[in-house]
Amino acid sequence: RAELEAQAAEVMAEASKRGEQLEGMAITIVVKAGDEGKLYGSVGTQDIADAVTAKGVEIEKSEVKLPEGTIRELGEYEIDIQLHSDVMITIQLSVVPE
């Protein structure tokens, strides 16, 4: 039991450390878009995970939460990243045209 608790504490500590690195992070994703702000395609969890990882903090696409589905319009978004059941960080995402 003590071994399991130590392992759980280690996972939690790692998630907290990654959360501190993500705190206040702002990401910009450049996409092709039409005149009215509609995207040709969409921005999904994999795109966001790749952009965050490119900034130096490794995350998985399963950790990116998009409750309203993929992003299909230009704009500013607050994206939740769930690193652990107790660690939820919000980052700023800007989707801008090419």
The 8 nearest C-alpha neighbors of each residue, nearest first, counted from 0:
[[1, 3, 2, 4, 5, 6, 7, 8],
 [2, 0, 4, 3, 5, 6, 7, 8],
 [1, 3, 5, 0, 4, 6, 7, 8],
 [4, 2, 6, 0, 5, 1, 7, 8],
 [3, 5, 7, 1, 6, 2, 8, 0],
 [6, 4, 8, 2, 3, 7, 1, 9],
 [5, 7, 3, 9, 4, 8, 2, 10],
 [8, 6, 4, 10, 9, 5, 3, 11],
 [9, 7, 11, 5, 6, 10, 12, 4],
 [8, 10, 12, 6, 7, 11, 5, 13],
 [11, 9, 7, 13, 8, 12, 14, 6],
 [10, 12, 8, 14, 9, 13, 15, 7],
 [13, 11, 9, 15, 14, 10, 8, 16],
 [12, 14, 16, 10, 15, 11, 9, 17],
 [15, 13, 11, 17, 16, 12, 82, 18],
 [16, 14, 18, 12, 13, 17, 11, 19],
 [15, 17, 13, 19, 18, 14, 12, 20],
 [18, 16, 20, 14, 19, 15, 13, 21],
 [19, 17, 15, 21, 16, 20, 14, 22],
 [18, 20, 22, 16, 21, 17, 15, 88],
 [19, 21, 17, 18, 22, 16, 56, 24],
 [22, 20, 18, 24, 19, 23, 17, 88],
 [23, 21, 19, 24, 20, 18, 88, 90],
 [22, 24, 90, 21, 25, 91, 89, 20],
 [25, 23, 21, 90, 22, 91, 26, 20],
 [26, 24, 91, 92, 90, 23, 27, 93],
 [25, 27, 92, 91, 93, 24, 28, 50],
 [26, 28, 93, 92, 94, 29, 25, 95],
 [27, 29, 94, 93, 95, 30, 26, 50],
 [28, 30, 95, 96, 97, 94, 27, 31],
 [31, 29, 96, 97, 32, 95, 28, 94],
 [32, 30, 96, 97, 39, 38, 33, 29],
 [31, 33, 38, 39, 37, 96, 36, 30],
 [32, 34, 37, 35, 36, 38, 39, 31],
 [33, 35, 36, 32, 37, 38, 96, 31],
 [34, 36, 33, 37, 32, 72, 38, 73],
 [37, 35, 73, 33, 72, 34, 32, 38],
 [36, 38, 72, 33, 32, 35, 71, 73],
 [39, 37, 32, 71, 40, 72, 41, 31],
 [40, 38, 32, 31, 41, 37, 33, 30],
 [39, 41, 38, 71, 42, 31, 32, 37],
 [42, 40, 71, 70, 38, 69, 43, 39],
 [43, 41, 70, 69, 46, 71, 44, 40],
 [44, 42, 69, 46, 45, 41, 70, 47],
 [43, 45, 60, 47, 46, 63, 48, 42],
 [44, 46, 60, 48, 47, 43, 49, 59],
 [47, 45, 49, 43, 44, 48, 42, 50],
 [46, 48, 50, 44, 49, 45, 51, 43],
 [49, 47, 45, 60, 51, 50, 46, 58],
 [48, 50, 52, 46, 47, 51, 45, 53],
 [51, 49, 53, 47, 52, 48, 46, 54],
 [52, 50, 54, 48, 53, 49, 56, 47],
 [51, 53, 57, 56, 49, 55, 54, 50],
 [52, 54, 50, 51, 55, 49, 56, 57],
 [55, 53, 51, 52, 56, 50, 26, 57],
 [54, 56, 52, 53, 57, 51, 20, 50],
 [57, 55, 52, 51, 54, 58, 17, 20],
 [56, 58, 52, 55, 51, 59, 48, 53],
 [59, 57, 48, 52, 56, 60, 62, 51],
 [58, 60, 61, 62, 48, 57, 63, 45],
 [59, 61, 45, 44, 48, 62, 63, 58],
 [60, 62, 59, 63, 44, 64, 58, 45],
 [63, 61, 81, 60, 59, 80, 82, 64],
 [64, 62, 80, 60, 61, 44, 79, 81],
 [63, 65, 79, 80, 66, 62, 78, 81],
 [64, 66, 68, 67, 63, 69, 78, 44],
 [67, 65, 68, 64, 69, 79, 78, 63],
 [68, 66, 65, 69, 70, 64, 71, 78],
 [69, 67, 65, 66, 70, 43, 64, 71],
 [68, 70, 43, 42, 41, 71, 65, 67],
 [69, 71, 42, 41, 72, 43, 68, 73],
 [70, 72, 41, 38, 37, 69, 42, 40],
 [73, 71, 37, 38, 36, 70, 74, 94],
 [74, 72, 94, 36, 95, 37, 38, 71],
 [73, 75, 94, 93, 72, 76, 95, 92],
 [74, 76, 93, 92, 94, 77, 91, 73],
 [77, 75, 92, 91, 78, 93, 74, 94],
 [78, 76, 91, 90, 92, 89, 79, 75],
 [77, 79, 90, 89, 76, 91, 80, 92],
 [80, 78, 89, 64, 88, 63, 81, 90],
 [79, 81, 63, 88, 62, 87, 64, 89],
 [82, 80, 87, 62, 83, 86, 79, 88],
 [81, 83, 14, 86, 62, 80, 87, 84],
 [84, 82, 86, 85, 81, 14, 11, 87],
 [83, 85, 86, 81, 82, 87, 11, 14],
 [86, 84, 83, 87, 82, 11, 81, 14],
 [87, 85, 83, 82, 84, 81, 15, 88],
 [88, 86, 81, 80, 82, 85, 79, 89],
 [89, 87, 80, 79, 18, 81, 90, 86],
 [88, 90, 79, 78, 80, 77, 87, 91],
 [91, 89, 78, 24, 77, 25, 23, 92],
 [90, 92, 25, 77, 76, 26, 78, 24],
 [93, 91, 26, 76, 75, 27, 25, 77],
 [94, 92, 75, 27, 74, 95, 26, 28],
 [93, 95, 73, 28, 74, 27, 29, 75],
 [96, 94, 29, 73, 93, 30, 28, 97],
 [97, 95, 30, 29, 31, 32, 94, 73],
 [96, 30, 31, 29, 95, 32, 28, 94]]
